Amino acid sequence: LNLSTSAAGSVRVEVQDAAGTPVPGYALADAHELYGDSLSLAAAWKGRETDVGALAGKPIRLRFAVRDADLFSYRFEQA
């Protein structure tokens, strides 16, 4: 993620299925808060860290919870 937050701001990412239901383990409650000013922060979830390999080939939606921050872009890449 390319983002910039204030000192009190953060960004969290939830992965949802095609119907908009949170994917177990990738819900907003599982998401780590990201903060700072960076061109390459990786979204992470409790117990899964940054691994989204189990979702490959499946249609998904992303929900971004942005608090006092700017989210400029995101991308997926292989580890």
DAFEN-V332003 format. One record per helix or strand of 3 or more residues. SS is the DSSP state (hx for helix, st for strand). FROM is the first residue (numbers start at 1). TO is the last residue. If there is no record, write none. Layout:
BEGIN
ss | from | to
SS | FROM | TO
SS | FROM | TO
END
This chain:
BEGIN
ss | from | to
st | 2 | 17
hx | 28 | 30
hx | 53 | 55
st | 60 | 73
END
